[in-house]
Amino acid sequence: MNKRTIELLVGFFVLLGMLGLLFLAMKAANLGSVSSSNTYVLQARFDNIGGLKVRAPVRTAGVTVGRVTRIALDPKTYQGVVTMAIEDGYRFPKDTAAKILTNGLLGDQYIGFDPGGDDKNLAPGDTVAQTQSAVVLENLIGQFLGNKADSSAAAASGSAK
């Protein structure tokens, strides 16, 4: 093989490597699964959205049924308003609950739908009435440490009597 052929092969493999890195970056950022299907919009209000991000999945029973399209703050209630695009093939009862959940212990956050048993379904543009805010790890640790300090102080005052 001559030098020109080797240089072309090396360039081709470098290009393949760059395309592979681009593919992995798109998958890691949840941009690789662009759905071309029709969607409808639902909203939910949360007291605390934690680390939820735009493009986060909306799941029910572990199946991705939509994506978060917008996150805003309601200036009157000071709640986070999350707008979601749900694929047309999925309809949820009016008493569906939306929860902000985490993948694993420290993973990304997503919205989980717990369907209810109502006969009527949520219509496009409706707001999910039942919501559960994100569990913030720092708050849990603070509560745990506060409870431990209270129980230690109570034990110390009890033994001093």
N, C-alpha and C positions, 0 to 999 in steps of 0.2 A: 504494500500500500504506500502511496506517496503521502507527502506531508499535508497536502490540501485535503485529501480524503479523511485523514485522521482529525484534522481541525474541524471539518464539517460534522463528523460523528461526535466529537466532544461538545461542540455547540448544540447539537441535537439533544444530547443527554442533559446538558445544563438547562436547556429550555424545558425538557420534561420534568426535571427536578423543580424548577420554578413553578410550573403549572401544578405539580403535586402540592407544593407549599401553599399556593393560592387556594386550592381545593380544601386543604385542612383548615386554613384560616376562615374560610367561608362557613365550614361546618361548625367550627368552634364558636363563631359569632351568630349562629342560627340564621345565616343568610343563604345557606345552600338549599333550603327547602322552600322555594318560592312557589306557592300554590296558585295555579291558574284557575281554580274553581271559583264559583260565585260564593259570596259571603253575605251575612247580614250582621248588623251592629247591635251589641248589647253593652250596657254600662253597669258598673258596680261602684259603690262608695265604701271606702275603708277609712278607719280612724288612723291607721298606720300602714303604709305600703312596704315598709322595710326597704329592701334592696331590689324590689321589682323593677324591671326595665322594659322599655318598648321592645317588641319582638319576642317577649317571653311567651312560652307556650301556654295555652289553656287546655287542660286535660280533664278527662273523666274516665275512670277505670283504667288509668294509665295510657289511654289513647289520646293523642293530640287532636283536638277538634277545632282549634282556632289559635289566634295570636293576639297579644296585646298591641293595639295600634297607637294609643295615646294615653298619657298620664298627665293630669292637671290638678290644680288645687281649687276647690270651690271657695271663693272669697267670703261667702256668708257663713258656711258651716265649718270651714277649715278642715274639710275632709278631702282625701285623695279621691279623685274621680278617674276610674280606669275604664277606657273604652276598648272593647274587644271585637275583633272580626271573627265570627263563627261560621264555619263551612255550612252551606245550605243543607247538606244531607243530615245534619244533626239538629234536632229540636228538643228543647228542654221544658219541663213543666214549670208553671209559674212559681211554685214553692221551692225551686232549686236554690241551693246554698252555694255561695262562692267563697273559697278560702284561699289565702295566700300561703303556699306550702314551700318547702325547701327540698331539693334533691340531696339526699344524704344529710350529714351533719353540717357541713359548711358549703354545700353546693349552691347552684343558682336557684332563684325563686321562680315559681310559676303559679298560675291560678288553677285550683282544682274545683271542679263542679261536682256537687253531690245532688243528683236529681231527686226531686220529691215525688209525691204521688198524685198531684193535682191533675185533673182531666184537661185543663186548659194549658196551652203552651205559651212561653214568652214570645211576644211578637217582636219583629225587628224594631229597634229603637227603645225597647223596654229597659228598665233598670232592675237588676237582680236585688231583691229586697233583703234577703238574708245574707250577711257577709261576716267573715271572721278575719280580722286583721292579721298581719304578719307577727310571728313570734320573734322578738328581738333577743338574741343571745345575751347581749350585755345586760338587758333588763332582768332576765332570768338569773344570771349570776349575781347581780346586785340584790335581788330578792332573797336568794339563797344565803348570801353572806349576811344580810340583815337579820334573817331568821336565826342564823347560827349565833350572831352576836346577842340577840335578844334572849335566846335560850341559855347562853353562857352567863349573861348578867343575872338572869332569874336563878340559875343554879348557884351562883356565887352569893346572891343575897339570901337564898334559902339556907345555905350552909353557915352563914354568919349568925343566924339566930340561935 
